[in-house]
Amino acid sequence: MIKQFKGHKRGVWDIAFSPVEKVIASASGDNTVKVWNLVDGTCMKTLEGHISPVLKVEWMCYGLEVISGIVILIENCS
């Protein structure tokens, strides 16, 4: 069965399947990470606070924690 997960305001850059739960995490250009229920397709949690698009998401600690990454460009660092 194919499910559609709706909720991000911009494109999704990465997803990661939890190794222990029936959930995925998605990293988006809207500066958020969302955690989704794979069974019914609902958004369980939105993680805000990134200052730029989130490019990468991974599960850690046996699937109990989510880490995410952004790119920050620094100019004139002489």
PyRosetta script that sets phi, psi and omega in degrees:
from pyrosetta import init, pose_from_sequence

init()
pose = pose_from_sequence("MIKQFKGHKRGVWDIAFSPVEKVIASASGDNTVKVWNLVDGTCMKTLEGHISPVLKVEWMCYGLEVISGIVILIENCS")
pose.set_psi(1, 137.7)
pose.set_omega(1, 178.3)
pose.set_phi(2, -100.6)
pose.set_psi(2, 132.5)
pose.set_omega(2, 177.8)
pose.set_phi(3, -116.9)
pose.set_psi(3, 150.3)
pose.set_omega(3, 175.2)
pose.set_phi(4, -112.8)
pose.set_psi(4, 127.0)
pose.set_omega(4, -179.0)
pose.set_phi(5, -104.7)
pose.set_psi(5, 113.8)
pose.set_omega(5, -176.8)
pose.set_phi(6, -112.0)
pose.set_psi(6, 137.1)
pose.set_omega(6, 177.4)
pose.set_phi(7, 162.8)
pose.set_psi(7, -33.1)
pose.set_omega(7, 177.3)
pose.set_phi(8, -71.2)
pose.set_psi(8, 146.9)
pose.set_omega(8, -180.0)
pose.set_phi(9, -91.9)
pose.set_psi(9, -12.3)
pose.set_omega(9, 177.5)
pose.set_phi(10, -136.7)
pose.set_psi(10, 179.9)
pose.set_omega(10, -175.5)
pose.set_phi(11, -63.3)
pose.set_psi(11, 155.9)
pose.set_omega(11, 178.3)
pose.set_phi(12, -97.3)
pose.set_psi(12, 128.7)
pose.set_omega(12, -178.0)
pose.set_phi(13, -93.9)
pose.set_psi(13, -30.4)
pose.set_omega(13, -174.7)
pose.set_phi(14, -157.1)
pose.set_psi(14, 152.2)
pose.set_omega(14, 170.9)
pose.set_phi(15, -135.0)
pose.set_psi(15, 155.2)
pose.set_omega(15, 177.4)
pose.set_phi(16, -141.4)
pose.set_psi(16, 130.0)
pose.set_omega(16, 177.2)
pose.set_phi(17, -85.1)
pose.set_psi(17, 133.4)
pose.set_omega(17, 176.2)
pose.set_phi(18, -68.2)
pose.set_psi(18, 136.6)
pose.set_omega(18, 179.1)
pose.set_phi(19, -76.1)
pose.set_psi(19, -11.9)
pose.set_omega(19, -175.5)
pose.set_phi(20, -123.5)
pose.set_psi(20, -24.1)
pose.set_omega(20, -177.6)
pose.set_phi(21, -114.7)
pose.set_psi(21, 164.5)
pose.set_omega(21, 176.1)
pose.set_phi(22, -90.4)
pose.set_psi(22, 62.6)
pose.set_omega(22, -179.9)
pose.set_phi(23, -138.4)
pose.set_psi(23, 158.6)
pose.set_omega(23, 170.6)
pose.set_phi(24, -128.7)
pose.set_psi(24, 158.5)
pose.set_omega(24, 173.0)
pose.set_phi(25, -116.2)
pose.set_psi(25, 141.0)
pose.set_omega(25, 179.5)
pose.set_phi(26, -125.5)
pose.set_psi(26, 137.2)
pose.set_omega(26, 178.4)
pose.set_phi(27, -104.3)
pose.set_psi(27, 133.4)
pose.set_omega(27, -171.4)
pose.set_phi(28, -132.3)
pose.set_psi(28, 159.4)
pose.set_omega(28, 174.4)
pose.set_phi(29, -70.2)
pose.set_psi(29, -7.0)
pose.set_omega(29, 176.7)
pose.set_phi(30, -88.8)
pose.set_psi(30, 16.0)
pose.set_omega(30, 176.6)
pose.set_phi(31, 70.2)
pose.set_psi(31, 23.5)
pose.set_omega(31, 179.8)
pose.set_phi(32, -128.7)
pose.set_psi(32, 161.5)
pose.set_omega(32, 167.0)
pose.set_phi(33, -118.0)
pose.set_psi(33, 134.2)
pose.set_omega(33, 176.6)
pose.set_phi(34, -119.0)
pose.set_psi(34, 144.0)
pose.set_omega(34, 175.9)
pose.set_phi(35, -109.5)
pose.set_psi(35, 125.3)
pose.set_omega(35, -172.7)
pose.set_phi(36, -115.8)
pose.set_psi(36, 142.7)
pose.set_omega(36, 173.2)
pose.set_phi(37, -81.4)
pose.set_psi(37, 120.2)
pose.set_omega(37, -179.0)
pose.set_phi(38, -71.6)
pose.set_psi(38, -23.7)
pose.set_omega(38, -176.8)
pose.set_phi(39, -72.7)
pose.set_psi(39, -49.0)
pose.set_omega(39, -175.8)
pose.set_phi(40, -115.1)
pose.set_psi(40, -2.0)
pose.set_omega(40, 176.0)
pose.set_phi(41, 78.2)
pose.set_psi(41, 11.5)
pose.set_omega(41, -178.9)
pose.set_phi(42, -85.2)
pose.set_psi(42, 152.3)
pose.set_omega(42, 174.6)
pose.set_phi(43, -82.5)
pose.set_psi(43, 120.3)
pose.set_omega(43, -178.4)
pose.set_phi(44, -87.8)
pose.set_psi(44, -30.2)
pose.set_omega(44, -175.3)
pose.set_phi(45, -159.6)
pose.set_psi(45, 140.6)
pose.set_omega(45, 172.2)
pose.set_phi(46, -116.2)
pose.set_psi(46, 123.6)
pose.set_omega(46, -179.8)
pose.set_phi(47, -100.7)
pose.set_psi(47, 113.4)
pose.set_omega(47, -177.1)
pose.set_phi(48, -109.7)
pose.set_psi(48, 171.5)
pose.set_omega(48, 175.8)
pose.set_phi(49, 117.0)
pose.set_psi(49, -9.1)
pose.set_omega(49, 175.9)
pose.set_phi(50, -69.8)
pose.set_psi(50, 147.1)
pose.set_omega(50, -178.1)
pose.set_phi(51, -95.8)
pose.set_psi(51, -1.9)
pose.set_omega(51, 177.6)
pose.set_phi(52, -155.7)
pose.set_psi(52, 174.8)
pose.set_omega(52, -179.0)
pose.set_phi(53, -54.7)
pose.set_psi(53, 140.8)
pose.set_omega(53, 179.3)
pose.set_phi(54, -89.3)
pose.set_psi(54, 121.9)
pose.set_omega(54, -174.1)
pose.set_phi(55, -99.7)
pose.set_psi(55, -21.9)
pose.set_omega(55, -173.7)
pose.set_phi(56, -144.6)
pose.set_psi(56, 143.6)
pose.set_omega(56, 176.0)
pose.set_phi(57, -141.4)
pose.set_psi(57, 141.4)
pose.set_omega(57, 179.3)
pose.set_phi(58, -146.0)
pose.set_psi(58, 155.0)
pose.set_omega(58, 173.8)
pose.set_phi(59, -95.6)
pose.set_psi(59, 141.5)
pose.set_omega(59, 177.0)
pose.set_phi(60, -129.4)
pose.set_psi(60, 175.2)
pose.set_omega(60, 175.3)
pose.set_phi(61, 50.8)
pose.set_psi(61, 53.9)
pose.set_omega(61, 176.7)
pose.set_phi(62, 61.2)
pose.set_psi(62, 32.2)
pose.set_omega(62, 177.2)
pose.set_phi(63, 83.4)
pose.set_psi(63, 15.4)
pose.set_omega(63, -177.8)
pose.set_phi(64, -100.0)
pose.set_psi(64, -14.9)
pose.set_omega(64, -179.5)
pose.set_phi(65, -131.8)
pose.set_psi(65, 148.5)
pose.set_omega(65, 177.7)
pose.set_phi(66, -112.2)
pose.set_psi(66, 134.1)
pose.set_omega(66, 171.7)
pose.set_phi(67, -116.6)
pose.set_psi(67, 151.4)
pose.set_omega(67, -178.9)
pose.set_phi(68, -139.9)
pose.set_psi(68, 161.9)
pose.set_omega(68, -177.8)
pose.set_phi(69, -138.7)
pose.set_psi(69, 146.9)
pose.set_omega(69, 176.4)
pose.set_phi(70, -128.5)
pose.set_psi(70, 167.9)
pose.set_omega(70, 175.1)
pose.set_phi(71, -113.4)
pose.set_psi(71, 130.7)
pose.set_omega(71, 176.9)
pose.set_phi(72, -118.9)
pose.set_psi(72, 120.7)
pose.set_omega(72, 178.8)
pose.set_phi(73, -91.4)
pose.set_psi(73, 127.7)
pose.set_omega(73, 179.7)
pose.set_phi(74, -114.2)
pose.set_psi(74, 123.5)
pose.set_omega(74, 179.4)
pose.set_phi(75, -102.9)
pose.set_psi(75, 156.6)
pose.set_omega(75, 177.5)
pose.set_phi(76, 54.9)
pose.set_psi(76, 52.0)
pose.set_omega(76, -179.2)
pose.set_phi(77, -95.0)
pose.set_psi(77, 42.5)
pose.set_omega(77, 178.1)
pose.set_phi(78, -89.2)
pose.dump_pdb("model.pdb")
